[in-house]
Amino acid sequence: MGKNRIKKERSKKTNLITNNQQVVLASLSKTRQIEIKKHFKDVILTKHSVDETKEKKKHKQLNAKDLAYHLARLKAISVSSKYKDKFVIGCDQTLECNTKILSKPKTLFKAKKNLKELSGKKHR
């Protein structure tokens, strides 16, 4: 294989997405908006239609990494039909401690409970 062919193949891979291409973020998270705008100039922010609670219950067998991937994929799919010609990004994050997945706390009580559970333990 010649050097030019290798160079062309590399450029095809690296130029699929550039910071000049319009992307769709399937999230209204302020933190994610800030991060995505560091890498892309033209970003459409939109709400996804995934019921995360339902999905988490349905897929309890998944570990934290696989659950985050599953939810991110569903979020991207949920908005992709509206943005057919755009690059859609779905994202999610999970927190795991001792093989237990902790969700974002909705109350101060739950936040304190989560912090106590995490205190002094390795988590990811």
Backbone torsions as a table, in degrees:
resi	resn	phi	psi	omega
1	MET	NA	129.2	-177.4
2	GLY	-75.5	160.1	-179.4
3	LYS	-61.0	-39.0	-179.2
4	ASN	-63.9	-39.1	-180.0
5	ARG	-65.7	-42.7	178.0
6	ILE	-61.9	-43.5	-179.9
7	LYS	-60.9	-42.5	179.0
8	LYS	-64.3	-43.1	-179.8
9	GLU	-63.8	-41.3	177.7
10	ARG	-62.7	-43.5	-177.7
11	SER	-66.9	-32.6	176.4
12	LYS	-62.3	-43.7	-178.2
13	LYS	-68.2	-44.5	-174.4
14	THR	-78.4	-19.2	-178.1
15	ASN	-100.0	11.7	178.4
16	LEU	-61.3	-43.2	178.8
17	ILE	-126.1	129.5	175.5
18	THR	-123.9	166.5	-179.2
19	ASN	-71.8	-3.5	176.6
20	ASN	-94.4	-10.3	-178.4
21	GLN	-82.9	141.7	177.9
22	GLN	-75.1	132.3	178.1
23	VAL	-125.5	158.1	178.4
24	VAL	-114.5	128.0	176.1
25	LEU	-104.8	118.1	-178.7
26	ALA	-83.2	61.3	-178.3
27	SER	-165.6	147.7	174.1
28	LEU	-110.8	12.8	179.9
29	SER	-63.2	127.8	179.2
30	LYS	-61.4	-42.2	-179.6
31	THR	-62.7	-44.7	179.7
32	ARG	-66.9	-34.9	177.5
33	GLN	-61.0	-45.0	180.0
34	ILE	-61.8	-46.2	-177.9
35	GLU	-65.5	-45.4	-176.5
36	ILE	-66.1	-33.9	-179.1
37	LYS	-72.9	-12.4	173.3
38	LYS	-72.6	-23.7	-173.5
39	HIS	-111.6	-22.1	-178.3
40	PHE	-132.4	137.2	-178.3
41	LYS	-80.7	-38.3	-173.6
42	ASP	-113.0	99.5	-175.0
43	VAL	-121.0	131.2	171.8
44	ILE	-100.7	126.8	179.0
45	LEU	-104.0	130.7	-177.9
46	THR	-146.2	153.9	-179.9
47	LYS	-83.6	135.9	175.4
48	HIS	-85.9	170.4	-177.9
49	SER	-117.3	26.3	-177.7
50	VAL	-87.0	130.9	174.1
51	ASP	-87.7	95.0	-174.1
52	GLU	-63.3	-38.7	179.9
53	THR	-61.1	-45.7	179.2
54	LYS	-62.2	-44.3	-179.0
55	GLU	-65.6	-39.1	179.1
56	LYS	-64.6	-39.8	177.9
57	LYS	-67.5	-40.1	-177.8
58	LYS	-67.8	-30.0	-174.9
59	HIS	-120.5	47.5	-179.5
60	LYS	-61.8	-23.1	-177.6
61	GLN	-74.1	-14.9	-178.0
62	LEU	-76.4	144.1	172.8
63	ASN	-78.3	173.7	-174.1
64	ALA	-58.4	-44.6	-178.6
65	LYS	-63.5	-46.9	-179.2
66	ASP	-67.7	-35.1	177.6
67	LEU	-65.6	-44.0	178.5
68	ALA	-60.9	-43.1	178.2
69	TYR	-62.3	-45.9	-179.3
70	HIS	-59.6	-48.2	-179.0
71	LEU	-65.3	-41.8	179.1
72	ALA	-61.4	-42.9	179.5
73	ARG	-62.9	-45.7	179.0
74	LEU	-62.0	-39.5	179.5
75	LYS	-63.0	-44.3	178.8
76	ALA	-63.7	-44.4	179.8
77	ILE	-62.4	-37.9	-176.2
78	SER	-64.0	-22.7	179.2
79	VAL	-110.6	-9.6	-173.2
80	SER	-65.2	-30.0	-179.6
81	SER	-67.8	-26.7	178.3
82	LYS	-79.0	-24.8	-176.6
83	TYR	-125.3	62.9	-172.8
84	LYS	-61.7	-33.5	-176.6
85	ASP	-99.4	14.4	-177.3
86	LYS	-113.5	161.3	174.2
87	PHE	-89.2	115.5	-175.1
88	VAL	-102.1	133.5	178.2
89	ILE	-116.2	124.4	172.4
90	GLY	-111.4	144.7	-179.2
91	CYS	-146.3	156.6	176.7
92	ASP	-158.1	159.0	174.8
93	GLN	-136.8	149.9	178.7
94	THR	-131.5	158.4	177.7
95	LEU	-124.2	126.6	-177.5
96	GLU	-123.9	133.6	177.0
97	CYS	-138.0	120.6	-178.2
98	ASN	52.5	47.1	-179.7
99	THR	64.6	6.7	176.9
100	LYS	-101.2	131.0	178.5
101	ILE	-89.4	125.8	179.2
102	LEU	-102.7	131.6	178.6
103	SER	-90.4	165.7	176.7
104	LYS	-61.9	130.4	-179.5
105	PRO	-71.6	138.8	179.0
106	LYS	-99.8	-10.3	179.2
107	THR	-133.4	161.5	177.1
108	LEU	-63.2	-39.1	178.6
109	PHE	-58.6	-47.0	-179.4
110	LYS	-66.5	-36.0	178.1
111	ALA	-62.7	-44.7	178.3
112	LYS	-63.8	-40.7	179.0
113	LYS	-61.9	-44.4	178.3
114	ASN	-62.2	-43.9	-179.8
115	LEU	-62.4	-40.4	177.2
116	LYS	-63.0	-40.6	-179.7
117	GLU	-66.4	-34.0	-178.5
118	LEU	-82.8	-25.4	-173.2
119	SER	-55.0	121.9	176.9
120	GLY	76.0	5.1	-178.4
121	LYS	-114.4	152.2	176.4
122	LYS	-77.2	131.6	178.1
123	HIS	-142.8	161.0	179.8
124	ARG	-144.5	NA	NA
